[in-house]
Amino acid sequence: MEFDPVRFSLLAGWLGMLGGVLSGAAMGIFFLKPDWLGGYGSQPRRLVRLGHISFFGIGLLNLFYGLSLTPLGIADTAGRWGSLSLLVALISMPACCFLTAWRQPMRHLFPIPVLSAGAGIVIILSNSF
């Protein structure tokens, strides 16, 4: 079975949407507790909210990437690398947010999702011109 970057990116995007819904549902259980994670404005609570939203944002990035490969004529090899890079971003960004909310030194992991998302974007742009 051959790796299809279009299908892969579309499925990753929809899995990101599911991750956003499930993490939002989990957060909703505690949402009305004013002291949850240190209160509404606390850094841990903001990071958990950011992790939840990043599922949707990077999930959308994966969807748009998958929908862009064919119209832009991106070669399969480049498309595969970009798809994998964006999958790493989709998994690692919420993980970094949740881990940093738990233990602040985990913030040093943030270059992983940032560089992997950037790599996916650079791959599609550099192969489109």
Phi and psi in radians as a Rosetta constraint file:
Dihedral C 1 N 2 CA 2 C 2 CIRCULARHARMONIC -1.577 0.35
Dihedral N 2 CA 2 C 2 N 3 CIRCULARHARMONIC 2.540 0.35
Dihedral C 2 N 3 CA 3 C 3 CIRCULARHARMONIC -1.318 0.35
Dihedral N 3 CA 3 C 3 N 4 CIRCULARHARMONIC 1.997 0.35
Dihedral C 3 N 4 CA 4 C 4 CIRCULARHARMONIC -1.759 0.35
Dihedral N 4 CA 4 C 4 N 5 CIRCULARHARMONIC 1.873 0.35
Dihedral C 4 N 5 CA 5 C 5 CIRCULARHARMONIC -1.121 0.35
Dihedral N 5 CA 5 C 5 N 6 CIRCULARHARMONIC -0.505 0.35
Dihedral C 5 N 6 CA 6 C 6 CIRCULARHARMONIC -1.156 0.35
Dihedral N 6 CA 6 C 6 N 7 CIRCULARHARMONIC -0.937 0.35
Dihedral C 6 N 7 CA 7 C 7 CIRCULARHARMONIC -1.060 0.35
Dihedral N 7 CA 7 C 7 N 8 CIRCULARHARMONIC -0.765 0.35
Dihedral C 7 N 8 CA 8 C 8 CIRCULARHARMONIC -1.033 0.35
Dihedral N 8 CA 8 C 8 N 9 CIRCULARHARMONIC -0.837 0.35
Dihedral C 8 N 9 CA 9 C 9 CIRCULARHARMONIC -1.164 0.35
Dihedral N 9 CA 9 C 9 N 10 CIRCULARHARMONIC -0.676 0.35
Dihedral C 9 N 10 CA 10 C 10 CIRCULARHARMONIC -1.138 0.35
Dihedral N 10 CA 10 C 10 N 11 CIRCULARHARMONIC -0.761 0.35
Dihedral C 10 N 11 CA 11 C 11 CIRCULARHARMONIC -1.146 0.35
Dihedral N 11 CA 11 C 11 N 12 CIRCULARHARMONIC -0.709 0.35
Dihedral C 11 N 12 CA 12 C 12 CIRCULARHARMONIC -1.062 0.35
Dihedral N 12 CA 12 C 12 N 13 CIRCULARHARMONIC -0.731 0.35
Dihedral C 12 N 13 CA 13 C 13 CIRCULARHARMONIC -1.067 0.35
Dihedral N 13 CA 13 C 13 N 14 CIRCULARHARMONIC -0.785 0.35
Dihedral C 13 N 14 CA 14 C 14 CIRCULARHARMONIC -1.212 0.35
Dihedral N 14 CA 14 C 14 N 15 CIRCULARHARMONIC -0.561 0.35
Dihedral C 14 N 15 CA 15 C 15 CIRCULARHARMONIC -1.158 0.35
Dihedral N 15 CA 15 C 15 N 16 CIRCULARHARMONIC -0.611 0.35
Dihedral C 15 N 16 CA 16 C 16 CIRCULARHARMONIC -1.082 0.35
Dihedral N 16 CA 16 C 16 N 17 CIRCULARHARMONIC -0.716 0.35
Dihedral C 16 N 17 CA 17 C 17 CIRCULARHARMONIC -1.074 0.35
Dihedral N 17 CA 17 C 17 N 18 CIRCULARHARMONIC -0.751 0.35
Dihedral C 17 N 18 CA 18 C 18 CIRCULARHARMONIC -1.100 0.35
Dihedral N 18 CA 18 C 18 N 19 CIRCULARHARMONIC -0.729 0.35
Dihedral C 18 N 19 CA 19 C 19 CIRCULARHARMONIC -1.040 0.35
Dihedral N 19 CA 19 C 19 N 20 CIRCULARHARMONIC -0.690 0.35
Dihedral C 19 N 20 CA 20 C 20 CIRCULARHARMONIC -1.126 0.35
Dihedral N 20 CA 20 C 20 N 21 CIRCULARHARMONIC -0.742 0.35
Dihedral C 20 N 21 CA 21 C 21 CIRCULARHARMONIC -1.146 0.35
Dihedral N 21 CA 21 C 21 N 22 CIRCULARHARMONIC -0.807 0.35
Dihedral C 21 N 22 CA 22 C 22 CIRCULARHARMONIC -1.178 0.35
Dihedral N 22 CA 22 C 22 N 23 CIRCULARHARMONIC -0.719 0.35
Dihedral C 22 N 23 CA 23 C 23 CIRCULARHARMONIC -1.185 0.35
Dihedral N 23 CA 23 C 23 N 24 CIRCULARHARMONIC -0.619 0.35
Dihedral C 23 N 24 CA 24 C 24 CIRCULARHARMONIC -1.135 0.35
Dihedral N 24 CA 24 C 24 N 25 CIRCULARHARMONIC -0.690 0.35
Dihedral C 24 N 25 CA 25 C 25 CIRCULARHARMONIC -1.132 0.35
Dihedral N 25 CA 25 C 25 N 26 CIRCULARHARMONIC -0.713 0.35
Dihedral C 25 N 26 CA 26 C 26 CIRCULARHARMONIC -1.125 0.35
Dihedral N 26 CA 26 C 26 N 27 CIRCULARHARMONIC -0.735 0.35
Dihedral C 26 N 27 CA 27 C 27 CIRCULARHARMONIC -1.146 0.35
Dihedral N 27 CA 27 C 27 N 28 CIRCULARHARMONIC -0.614 0.35
Dihedral C 27 N 28 CA 28 C 28 CIRCULARHARMONIC -1.066 0.35
Dihedral N 28 CA 28 C 28 N 29 CIRCULARHARMONIC -0.456 0.35
Dihedral C 28 N 29 CA 29 C 29 CIRCULARHARMONIC -1.080 0.35
Dihedral N 29 CA 29 C 29 N 30 CIRCULARHARMONIC -0.607 0.35
Dihedral C 29 N 30 CA 30 C 30 CIRCULARHARMONIC -1.845 0.35
Dihedral N 30 CA 30 C 30 N 31 CIRCULARHARMONIC -0.026 0.35
Dihedral C 30 N 31 CA 31 C 31 CIRCULARHARMONIC -0.961 0.35
Dihedral N 31 CA 31 C 31 N 32 CIRCULARHARMONIC -0.720 0.35
Dihedral C 31 N 32 CA 32 C 32 CIRCULARHARMONIC -1.435 0.35
Dihedral N 32 CA 32 C 32 N 33 CIRCULARHARMONIC -0.082 0.35
Dihedral C 32 N 33 CA 33 C 33 CIRCULARHARMONIC -1.395 0.35
Dihedral N 33 CA 33 C 33 N 34 CIRCULARHARMONIC 1.946 0.35
Dihedral C 33 N 34 CA 34 C 34 CIRCULARHARMONIC -1.084 0.35
Dihedral N 34 CA 34 C 34 N 35 CIRCULARHARMONIC -0.436 0.35
Dihedral C 34 N 35 CA 35 C 35 CIRCULARHARMONIC -1.729 0.35
Dihedral N 35 CA 35 C 35 N 36 CIRCULARHARMONIC 0.092 0.35
Dihedral C 35 N 36 CA 36 C 36 CIRCULARHARMONIC -1.076 0.35
Dihedral N 36 CA 36 C 36 N 37 CIRCULARHARMONIC 2.190 0.35
Dihedral C 36 N 37 CA 37 C 37 CIRCULARHARMONIC 0.982 0.35
Dihedral N 37 CA 37 C 37 N 38 CIRCULARHARMONIC 0.545 0.35
Dihedral C 37 N 38 CA 38 C 38 CIRCULARHARMONIC 1.608 0.35
Dihedral N 38 CA 38 C 38 N 39 CIRCULARHARMONIC 0.165 0.35
Dihedral C 38 N 39 CA 39 C 39 CIRCULARHARMONIC 1.746 0.35
Dihedral N 39 CA 39 C 39 N 40 CIRCULARHARMONIC 2.905 0.35
Dihedral C 39 N 40 CA 40 C 40 CIRCULARHARMONIC -1.024 0.35
Dihedral N 40 CA 40 C 40 N 41 CIRCULARHARMONIC -0.690 0.35
Dihedral C 40 N 41 CA 41 C 41 CIRCULARHARMONIC -1.595 0.35
Dihedral N 41 CA 41 C 41 N 42 CIRCULARHARMONIC 0.055 0.35
Dihedral C 41 N 42 CA 42 C 42 CIRCULARHARMONIC -1.236 0.35
Dihedral N 42 CA 42 C 42 N 43 CIRCULARHARMONIC 2.669 0.35
Dihedral C 42 N 43 CA 43 C 43 CIRCULARHARMONIC -1.064 0.35
Dihedral N 43 CA 43 C 43 N 44 CIRCULARHARMONIC -0.778 0.35
Dihedral C 43 N 44 CA 44 C 44 CIRCULARHARMONIC -1.040 0.35
Dihedral N 44 CA 44 C 44 N 45 CIRCULARHARMONIC -0.704 0.35
Dihedral C 44 N 45 CA 45 C 45 CIRCULARHARMONIC -1.202 0.35
Dihedral N 45 CA 45 C 45 N 46 CIRCULARHARMONIC -0.657 0.35
Dihedral C 45 N 46 CA 46 C 46 CIRCULARHARMONIC -1.122 0.35
Dihedral N 46 CA 46 C 46 N 47 CIRCULARHARMONIC -0.689 0.35
Dihedral C 46 N 47 CA 47 C 47 CIRCULARHARMONIC -1.165 0.35
Dihedral N 47 CA 47 C 47 N 48 CIRCULARHARMONIC -0.665 0.35
Dihedral C 47 N 48 CA 48 C 48 CIRCULARHARMONIC -1.123 0.35
Dihedral N 48 CA 48 C 48 N 49 CIRCULARHARMONIC -0.727 0.35
Dihedral C 48 N 49 CA 49 C 49 CIRCULARHARMONIC -1.115 0.35
Dihedral N 49 CA 49 C 49 N 50 CIRCULARHARMONIC -0.698 0.35
Dihedral C 49 N 50 CA 50 C 50 CIRCULARHARMONIC -1.110 0.35
Dihedral N 50 CA 50 C 50 N 51 CIRCULARHARMONIC -0.709 0.35
Dihedral C 50 N 51 CA 51 C 51 CIRCULARHARMONIC -1.067 0.35
Dihedral N 51 CA 51 C 51 N 52 CIRCULARHARMONIC -0.736 0.35
Dihedral C 51 N 52 CA 52 C 52 CIRCULARHARMONIC -1.065 0.35
Dihedral N 52 CA 52 C 52 N 53 CIRCULARHARMONIC -0.838 0.35
Dihedral C 52 N 53 CA 53 C 53 CIRCULARHARMONIC -1.205 0.35
Dihedral N 53 CA 53 C 53 N 54 CIRCULARHARMONIC -0.549 0.35
Dihedral C 53 N 54 CA 54 C 54 CIRCULARHARMONIC -1.144 0.35
Dihedral N 54 CA 54 C 54 N 55 CIRCULARHARMONIC -0.491 0.35
Dihedral C 54 N 55 CA 55 C 55 CIRCULARHARMONIC -1.004 0.35
Dihedral N 55 CA 55 C 55 N 56 CIRCULARHARMONIC -0.811 0.35
Dihedral C 55 N 56 CA 56 C 56 CIRCULARHARMONIC -1.197 0.35
Dihedral N 56 CA 56 C 56 N 57 CIRCULARHARMONIC -0.822 0.35
Dihedral C 56 N 57 CA 57 C 57 CIRCULARHARMONIC -1.088 0.35
Dihedral N 57 CA 57 C 57 N 58 CIRCULARHARMONIC -0.865 0.35
Dihedral C 57 N 58 CA 58 C 58 CIRCULARHARMONIC -1.329 0.35
Dihedral N 58 CA 58 C 58 N 59 CIRCULARHARMONIC -0.463 0.35
Dihedral C 58 N 59 CA 59 C 59 CIRCULARHARMONIC -1.086 0.35
Dihedral N 59 CA 59 C 59 N 60 CIRCULARHARMONIC -0.755 0.35
Dihedral C 59 N 60 CA 60 C 60 CIRCULARHARMONIC -1.099 0.35
Dihedral N 60 CA 60 C 60 N 61 CIRCULARHARMONIC -0.699 0.35
Dihedral C 60 N 61 CA 61 C 61 CIRCULARHARMONIC -1.034 0.35
Dihedral N 61 CA 61 C 61 N 62 CIRCULARHARMONIC -0.731 0.35
Dihedral C 61 N 62 CA 62 C 62 CIRCULARHARMONIC -1.110 0.35
Dihedral N 62 CA 62 C 62 N 63 CIRCULARHARMONIC -0.748 0.35
Dihedral C 62 N 63 CA 63 C 63 CIRCULARHARMONIC -1.086 0.35
Dihedral N 63 CA 63 C 63 N 64 CIRCULARHARMONIC -0.838 0.35
Dihedral C 63 N 64 CA 64 C 64 CIRCULARHARMONIC -1.103 0.35
Dihedral N 64 CA 64 C 64 N 65 CIRCULARHARMONIC -0.650 0.35
Dihedral C 64 N 65 CA 65 C 65 CIRCULARHARMONIC -1.076 0.35
Dihedral N 65 CA 65 C 65 N 66 CIRCULARHARMONIC -0.870 0.35
Dihedral C 65 N 66 CA 66 C 66 CIRCULARHARMONIC -1.049 0.35
Dihedral N 66 CA 66 C 66 N 67 CIRCULARHARMONIC -0.683 0.35
Dihedral C 66 N 67 CA 67 C 67 CIRCULARHARMONIC -1.301 0.35
Dihedral N 67 CA 67 C 67 N 68 CIRCULARHARMONIC -0.300 0.35
Dihedral C 67 N 68 CA 68 C 68 CIRCULARHARMONIC -1.617 0.35
Dihedral N 68 CA 68 C 68 N 69 CIRCULARHARMONIC -0.386 0.35
Dihedral C 68 N 69 CA 69 C 69 CIRCULARHARMONIC -1.014 0.35
Dihedral N 69 CA 69 C 69 N 70 CIRCULARHARMONIC -0.882 0.35
Dihedral C 69 N 70 CA 70 C 70 CIRCULARHARMONIC -1.207 0.35
Dihedral N 70 CA 70 C 70 N 71 CIRCULARHARMONIC -0.871 0.35
Dihedral C 70 N 71 CA 71 C 71 CIRCULARHARMONIC -1.071 0.35
Dihedral N 71 CA 71 C 71 N 72 CIRCULARHARMONIC -0.548 0.35
Dihedral C 71 N 72 CA 72 C 72 CIRCULARHARMONIC -1.528 0.35
Dihedral N 72 CA 72 C 72 N 73 CIRCULARHARMONIC -0.099 0.35
Dihedral C 72 N 73 CA 73 C 73 CIRCULARHARMONIC 1.177 0.35
Dihedral N 73 CA 73 C 73 N 74 CIRCULARHARMONIC 0.671 0.35
Dihedral C 73 N 74 CA 74 C 74 CIRCULARHARMONIC -1.302 0.35
Dihedral N 74 CA 74 C 74 N 75 CIRCULARHARMONIC 2.279 0.35
Dihedral C 74 N 75 CA 75 C 75 CIRCULARHARMONIC -1.098 0.35
Dihedral N 75 CA 75 C 75 N 76 CIRCULARHARMONIC 2.602 0.35
Dihedral C 75 N 76 CA 76 C 76 CIRCULARHARMONIC -0.993 0.35
Dihedral N 76 CA 76 C 76 N 77 CIRCULARHARMONIC -0.718 0.35
Dihedral C 76 N 77 CA 77 C 77 CIRCULARHARMONIC -1.083 0.35
Dihedral N 77 CA 77 C 77 N 78 CIRCULARHARMONIC -0.853 0.35
Dihedral C 77 N 78 CA 78 C 78 CIRCULARHARMONIC -1.121 0.35
Dihedral N 78 CA 78 C 78 N 79 CIRCULARHARMONIC -0.709 0.35
Dihedral C 78 N 79 CA 79 C 79 CIRCULARHARMONIC -1.071 0.35
Dihedral N 79 CA 79 C 79 N 80 CIRCULARHARMONIC -0.685 0.35
Dihedral C 79 N 80 CA 80 C 80 CIRCULARHARMONIC -1.107 0.35
Dihedral N 80 CA 80 C 80 N 81 CIRCULARHARMONIC -0.802 0.35
Dihedral C 80 N 81 CA 81 C 81 CIRCULARHARMONIC -1.096 0.35
Dihedral N 81 CA 81 C 81 N 82 CIRCULARHARMONIC -0.729 0.35
Dihedral C 81 N 82 CA 82 C 82 CIRCULARHARMONIC -1.131 0.35
Dihedral N 82 CA 82 C 82 N 83 CIRCULARHARMONIC -0.716 0.35
Dihedral C 82 N 83 CA 83 C 83 CIRCULARHARMONIC -1.057 0.35
Dihedral N 83 CA 83 C 83 N 84 CIRCULARHARMONIC -0.777 0.35
Dihedral C 83 N 84 CA 84 C 84 CIRCULARHARMONIC -1.166 0.35
Dihedral N 84 CA 84 C 84 N 85 CIRCULARHARMONIC -0.687 0.35
Dihedral C 84 N 85 CA 85 C 85 CIRCULARHARMONIC -1.070 0.35
Dihedral N 85 CA 85 C 85 N 86 CIRCULARHARMONIC -0.755 0.35
Dihedral C 85 N 86 CA 86 C 86 CIRCULARHARMONIC -1.259 0.35
Dihedral N 86 CA 86 C 86 N 87 CIRCULARHARMONIC -0.492 0.35
Dihedral C 86 N 87 CA 87 C 87 CIRCULARHARMONIC -1.150 0.35
Dihedral N 87 CA 87 C 87 N 88 CIRCULARHARMONIC -0.739 0.35
Dihedral C 87 N 88 CA 88 C 88 CIRCULARHARMONIC -1.036 0.35
Dihedral N 88 CA 88 C 88 N 89 CIRCULARHARMONIC -0.742 0.35
Dihedral C 88 N 89 CA 89 C 89 CIRCULARHARMONIC -1.099 0.35
Dihedral N 89 CA 89 C 89 N 90 CIRCULARHARMONIC -0.738 0.35
Dihedral C 89 N 90 CA 90 C 90 CIRCULARHARMONIC -1.086 0.35
Dihedral N 90 CA 90 C 90 N 91 CIRCULARHARMONIC -0.641 0.35
Dihedral C 90 N 91 CA 91 C 91 CIRCULARHARMONIC -1.453 0.35
Dihedral N 91 CA 91 C 91 N 92 CIRCULARHARMONIC -0.754 0.35
Dihedral C 91 N 92 CA 92 C 92 CIRCULARHARMONIC -1.398 0.35
Dihedral N 92 CA 92 C 92 N 93 CIRCULARHARMONIC -0.493 0.35
Dihedral C 92 N 93 CA 93 C 93 CIRCULARHARMONIC -1.166 0.35
Dihedral N 93 CA 93 C 93 N 94 CIRCULARHARMONIC -0.911 0.35
Dihedral C 93 N 94 CA 94 C 94 CIRCULARHARMONIC -1.096 0.35
Dihedral N 94 CA 94 C 94 N 95 CIRCULARHARMONIC -0.648 0.35
Dihedral C 94 N 95 CA 95 C 95 CIRCULARHARMONIC -1.066 0.35
Dihedral N 95 CA 95 C 95 N 96 CIRCULARHARMONIC -0.777 0.35
Dihedral C 95 N 96 CA 96 C 96 CIRCULARHARMONIC -1.098 0.35
Dihedral N 96 CA 96 C 96 N 97 CIRCULARHARMONIC -0.714 0.35
Dihedral C 96 N 97 CA 97 C 97 CIRCULARHARMONIC -1.098 0.35
Dihedral N 97 CA 97 C 97 N 98 CIRCULARHARMONIC -0.840 0.35
Dihedral C 97 N 98 CA 98 C 98 CIRCULARHARMONIC -1.158 0.35
Dihedral N 98 CA 98 C 98 N 99 CIRCULARHARMONIC -0.715 0.35
Dihedral C 98 N 99 CA 99 C 99 CIRCULARHARMONIC -1.167 0.35
Dihedral N 99 CA 99 C 99 N 100 CIRCULARHARMONIC -0.667 0.35
Dihedral C 99 N 100 CA 100 C 100 CIRCULARHARMONIC -1.209 0.35
Dihedral N 100 CA 100 C 100 N 101 CIRCULARHARMONIC -0.583 0.35
Dihedral C 100 N 101 CA 101 C 101 CIRCULARHARMONIC -1.110 0.35
Dihedral N 101 CA 101 C 101 N 102 CIRCULARHARMONIC -0.556 0.35
Dihedral C 101 N 102 CA 102 C 102 CIRCULARHARMONIC -1.403 0.35
Dihedral N 102 CA 102 C 102 N 103 CIRCULARHARMONIC -0.835 0.35
Dihedral C 102 N 103 CA 103 C 103 CIRCULARHARMONIC -2.437 0.35
Dihedral N 103 CA 103 C 103 N 104 CIRCULARHARMONIC 1.982 0.35
Dihedral C 103 N 104 CA 104 C 104 CIRCULARHARMONIC -0.961 0.35
Dihedral N 104 CA 104 C 104 N 105 CIRCULARHARMONIC -0.628 0.35
Dihedral C 104 N 105 CA 105 C 105 CIRCULARHARMONIC -1.065 0.35
Dihedral N 105 CA 105 C 105 N 106 CIRCULARHARMONIC -0.283 0.35
Dihedral C 105 N 106 CA 106 C 106 CIRCULARHARMONIC -1.160 0.35
Dihedral N 106 CA 106 C 106 N 107 CIRCULARHARMONIC -0.195 0.35
Dihedral C 106 N 107 CA 107 C 107 CIRCULARHARMONIC -1.033 0.35
Dihedral N 107 CA 107 C 107 N 108 CIRCULARHARMONIC -0.379 0.35
Dihedral C 107 N 108 CA 108 C 108 CIRCULARHARMONIC -1.212 0.35
Dihedral N 108 CA 108 C 108 N 109 CIRCULARHARMONIC -0.153 0.35
Dihedral C 108 N 109 CA 109 C 109 CIRCULARHARMONIC -1.478 0.35
Dihedral N 109 CA 109 C 109 N 110 CIRCULARHARMONIC -0.197 0.35
Dihedral C 109 N 110 CA 110 C 110 CIRCULARHARMONIC -1.014 0.35
Dihedral N 110 CA 110 C 110 N 111 CIRCULARHARMONIC -0.483 0.35
Dihedral C 110 N 111 CA 111 C 111 CIRCULARHARMONIC -1.043 0.35
Dihedral N 111 CA 111 C 111 N 112 CIRCULARHARMONIC -0.434 0.35
Dihedral C 111 N 112 CA 112 C 112 CIRCULARHARMONIC -1.080 0.35
Dihedral N 112 CA 112 C 112 N 113 CIRCULARHARMONIC -0.991 0.35
Dihedral C 112 N 113 CA 113 C 113 CIRCULARHARMONIC -1.192 0.35
Dihedral N 113 CA 113 C 113 N 114 CIRCULARHARMONIC -0.591 0.35
Dihedral C 113 N 114 CA 114 C 114 CIRCULARHARMONIC -1.139 0.35
Dihedral N 114 CA 114 C 114 N 115 CIRCULARHARMONIC -0.835 0.35
Dihedral C 114 N 115 CA 115 C 115 CIRCULARHARMONIC -1.198 0.35
Dihedral N 115 CA 115 C 115 N 116 CIRCULARHARMONIC -0.637 0.35
Dihedral C 115 N 116 CA 116 C 116 CIRCULARHARMONIC -1.231 0.35
Dihedral N 116 CA 116 C 116 N 117 CIRCULARHARMONIC -0.683 0.35
Dihedral C 116 N 117 CA 117 C 117 CIRCULARHARMONIC -1.143 0.35
Dihedral N 117 CA 117 C 117 N 118 CIRCULARHARMONIC -0.757 0.35
Dihedral C 117 N 118 CA 118 C 118 CIRCULARHARMONIC -1.050 0.35
Dihedral N 118 CA 118 C 118 N 119 CIRCULARHARMONIC -0.689 0.35
Dihedral C 118 N 119 CA 119 C 119 CIRCULARHARMONIC -1.094 0.35
Dihedral N 119 CA 119 C 119 N 120 CIRCULARHARMONIC -0.763 0.35
Dihedral C 119 N 120 CA 120 C 120 CIRCULARHARMONIC -1.075 0.35
Dihedral N 120 CA 120 C 120 N 121 CIRCULARHARMONIC -0.704 0.35
Dihedral C 120 N 121 CA 121 C 121 CIRCULARHARMONIC -1.199 0.35
Dihedral N 121 CA 121 C 121 N 122 CIRCULARHARMONIC -0.764 0.35
Dihedral C 121 N 122 CA 122 C 122 CIRCULARHARMONIC -1.120 0.35
Dihedral N 122 CA 122 C 122 N 123 CIRCULARHARMONIC -0.670 0.35
Dihedral C 122 N 123 CA 123 C 123 CIRCULARHARMONIC -1.055 0.35
Dihedral N 123 CA 123 C 123 N 124 CIRCULARHARMONIC -0.820 0.35
Dihedral C 123 N 124 CA 124 C 124 CIRCULARHARMONIC -1.220 0.35
Dihedral N 124 CA 124 C 124 N 125 CIRCULARHARMONIC -0.667 0.35
Dihedral C 124 N 125 CA 125 C 125 CIRCULARHARMONIC -1.211 0.35
Dihedral N 125 CA 125 C 125 N 126 CIRCULARHARMONIC -0.748 0.35
Dihedral C 125 N 126 CA 126 C 126 CIRCULARHARMONIC -1.237 0.35
Dihedral N 126 CA 126 C 126 N 127 CIRCULARHARMONIC -0.350 0.35
Dihedral C 126 N 127 CA 127 C 127 CIRCULARHARMONIC -1.751 0.35
Dihedral N 127 CA 127 C 127 N 128 CIRCULARHARMONIC 0.096 0.35
Dihedral C 127 N 128 CA 128 C 128 CIRCULARHARMONIC -1.747 0.35
Dihedral N 128 CA 128 C 128 N 129 CIRCULARHARMONIC -0.221 0.35
